[in-house]
């Protein structure tokens, strides 16, 4: 039994360093995907609320497609399909697995986070924008100074759930040879024939990331709600 656990160590024959590197890749791609996906999701949400029929139609089609298509298929289309299409024009073109994973997961995250953004935008009173206009603020200034701080407070719980889902979805990048946790543990299992040991270690690593994330999201929610609570919990 001790010999089996030695496989998780950092000595000769141990997979400890490889697992740490895989964990670093997993959290790196999640952190890189998050701002891209949330920013794109906010743009899609604004398109949904636009007065332009074309923008609303684009946003609706976008969310319908990327919420309905499996994430793995999206990843394959980005990494293999787009790469092959571009190579017909530019033979030397290649997409690094990290970039392909970030783009694919980010596009899916944008589709789901856009619904959270829309709900948060709908919760903000129209009078907030009218008051900002009365103070002489332009629309971009009103959004940045008045709307966005309130938007974050309302959207944060839903976006936190999106982040937790994203953490788990990063495991898909192992299929395009990105050496994340799942890639390393699968490889270790093939070499050592110890599936319970290494997949159990992967489970604990993901669980640890989830616990830290839940704690961090809770702290952020408390921070964003401080001013809201001080004024009796109202934005009117």
C-alpha positions in Angstrom: 0.0 0.0 0.0 2.8 2.4 0.9 4.5 1.6 -2.4 1.4 2.7 -4.2 1.2 6.0 -2.4 4.9 6.5 -3.2 3.8 6.9 -6.8 2.3 10.2 -5.8 5.6 11.4 -4.3 8.4 13.6 -5.7 11.1 11.0 -5.6 12.3 8.6 -8.4 9.3 7.0 -10.1 6.9 9.4 -8.4 4.4 11.5 -10.3 4.2 14.3 -7.8 5.9 17.0 -10.0 3.9 16.0 -13.0 0.6 16.3 -11.0 1.6 19.7 -9.8 2.4 20.8 -13.3 -1.0 19.4 -14.5 -2.7 21.3 -11.7 -0.9 24.5 -12.8 -2.1 24.0 -16.4 -5.7 23.4 -15.2 -5.9 26.5 -13.1 -4.0 28.6 -15.7 -6.4 27.8 -18.5 -9.4 28.4 -16.2 -8.0 31.8 -15.2 -7.2 32.7 -18.8 -10.6 31.6 -20.0 -12.6 33.5 -17.3 -12.1 37.1 -18.4 -12.4 36.3 -22.0 -15.7 34.3 -21.5 -17.2 36.8 -19.1 -16.4 39.8 -21.3 -17.7 38.1 -24.4 -20.8 37.1 -22.4 -21.4 40.7 -21.4 -21.2 41.8 -25.0 -23.7 39.1 -26.0 -26.0 40.2 -23.2 -25.8 43.8 -24.3 -26.6 42.7 -27.9 -29.7 40.9 -26.5 -30.9 44.1 -25.0 -30.0 46.2 -28.1 -32.6 48.0 -30.1 -31.1 46.5 -33.3 -33.0 43.4 -34.5 -29.8 42.1 -36.1 -27.8 42.3 -32.9 -30.6 40.6 -30.9 -30.9 37.9 -33.5 -27.1 37.3 -33.4 -27.1 37.1 -29.6 -30.0 34.7 -29.7 -28.4 32.4 -32.3 -25.1 32.5 -30.5 -26.5 31.4 -27.1 -28.7 28.8 -28.7 -25.8 27.2 -30.6 -23.2 27.2 -27.9 -25.6 26.2 -25.1 -26.9 23.3 -27.3 -23.6 22.0 -28.7 -21.5 19.8 -26.5 -18.4 21.5 -25.2 -16.2 18.7 -26.5 -17.5 19.2 -30.0 -16.8 22.9 -29.7 -13.3 22.2 -28.7 -12.8 19.8 -31.6 -14.2 22.3 -34.1 -11.9 25.1 -32.8 -8.7 22.9 -32.5 -9.1 20.7 -35.6 -11.7 22.3 -37.8 -10.6 25.9 -37.8 -6.9 24.8 -37.9 -7.5 22.7 -41.1 -9.6 25.5 -42.8 -6.9 28.1 -42.1 -4.1 25.8 -43.2 -5.6 25.6 -46.7 -4.8 29.3 -47.0 -1.7 29.5 -44.7 0.1 26.2 -44.6 2.2 27.1 -41.6 -0.7 28.0 -39.3 -1.2 26.1 -36.1 -3.3 26.7 -33.0 -1.5 26.0 -29.7 -3.7 23.6 -27.6 -3.8 26.1 -24.7 -5.2 28.8 -27.0 -7.7 26.5 -28.6 -8.9 25.3 -25.2 -9.2 28.9 -23.9 -11.2 30.0 -27.0 -13.5 27.0 -27.0 -14.2 27.1 -23.3 -14.5 30.8 -23.4 -17.1 30.8 -26.1 -19.2 28.3 -24.2 -18.8 30.3 -21.0 -19.9 33.4 -22.8 -23.1 31.7 -23.9 -24.0 30.7 -20.3 -22.8 33.8 -18.6 -24.7 36.0 -21.0 -27.9 34.8 -19.4 -26.6 35.8 -16.0 -25.6 39.2 -17.3 -29.1 39.7 -18.9 -30.8 38.9 -15.6 -28.6 41.3 -13.8 -29.1 44.0 -16.3 -32.9 43.6 -16.1 -32.7 44.0 -12.3 -31.2 47.4 -12.4 -33.9 50.2 -12.4 -34.2 52.4 -15.4 -34.1 55.4 -13.1 -30.4 54.6 -12.4 -29.5 55.4 -16.0 -31.8 58.4 -16.1 -30.2 59.8 -12.9 -26.8 59.4 -14.5 -27.9 61.2 -17.6 -29.3 64.0 -15.5 -25.8 64.4 -13.9 -24.3 64.8 -17.3 -22.7 61.4 -17.7 -22.4 59.9 -21.1 -23.7 56.4 -21.7 -20.3 54.8 -21.4 -19.6 56.7 -18.2 -23.0 55.9 -16.8 -22.4 52.2 -17.5 -18.9 52.2 -16.0 -19.7 54.3 -12.9 -23.3 53.6 -12.1 -24.6 50.4 -13.8 -21.5 48.1 -13.8 -20.8 48.2 -10.0 -24.4 47.2 -9.4 -24.3 44.7 -12.2 -21.4 42.8 -10.6 -23.2 42.6 -7.2 -26.3 41.0 -8.8 -24.5 38.8 -11.3 -21.7 37.5 -9.0 -23.6 34.4 -7.6 -24.5 33.2 -11.1 -21.0 34.0 -12.4 -19.6 32.1 -9.5 -21.5 29.0 -10.6 -20.2 29.5 -14.1 -16.7 29.5 -12.7 -17.2 26.3 -10.8 -18.5 24.6 -14.0 -15.6 26.0 -16.0 -13.1 24.4 -13.6 -14.6 21.0 -14.3 -14.8 21.6 -18.0 -11.1 22.3 -18.2 -10.7 18.5 -18.0 -11.8 18.4 -21.7 -8.5 20.0 -22.9 -6.7 16.7 -22.2 -8.1 15.3 -25.5 -6.1 17.8 -27.4 -2.9 16.8 -25.6 -2.7 19.7 -23.2 -1.0 18.3 -20.1 -3.6 19.2 -17.5 -4.6 17.1 -14.5 -6.7 14.6 -16.5 -4.0 14.2 -19.1 -1.3 13.5 -16.5 -3.4 11.2 -14.4 -4.6 9.2 -17.5 -1.0 8.8 -18.6 0.1 7.8 -15.1 -2.7 5.2 -15.0 -1.6 3.7 -18.3 2.0 3.4 -17.0 1.3 2.2 -13.5 -2.1 0.5 -13.9 -3.3 2.3 -10.7 -6.6 4.0 -11.8 -8.0 4.5 -8.3 -4.9 6.1 -7.0 -4.4 8.6 -9.7 -8.0 9.4 -10.6 -8.6 9.7 -6.9 -5.7 12.2 -6.7 -7.3 14.1 -9.6 -10.6 14.2 -7.8 -9.0 15.6 -4.6 -7.2 18.3 -6.6 -10.4 19.4 -8.4 -12.2 19.3 -5.0 -9.5 21.5 -3.5 -9.9 24.0 -6.3 -13.6 24.0 -5.7 -13.3 24.6 -2.0 -10.9 27.5 -2.5 -13.2 28.9 -5.2 -16.2 28.7 -3.0 -14.4 30.5 -0.3 -13.2 33.2 -2.6 -16.6 33.8 -4.2 -18.2 34.0 -0.8 -15.6 36.7 0.2 -16.3 38.6 -3.0 -20.1 38.5 -2.5 -19.7 39.9 1.0 -17.5 42.7 -0.3 -19.8 43.7 -3.1 -22.9 43.6 -0.8 -21.4 45.9 1.9 -22.7 49.2 0.4 -26.0 47.6 -0.6 -26.7 46.4 2.9 -25.7 49.7 4.4 -28.5 51.4 2.4 -31.2 49.0 3.5 -30.7 46.6 0.5 -32.2 48.7 -2.2 -31.0 50.3 -5.4 -34.0 52.5 -6.0 
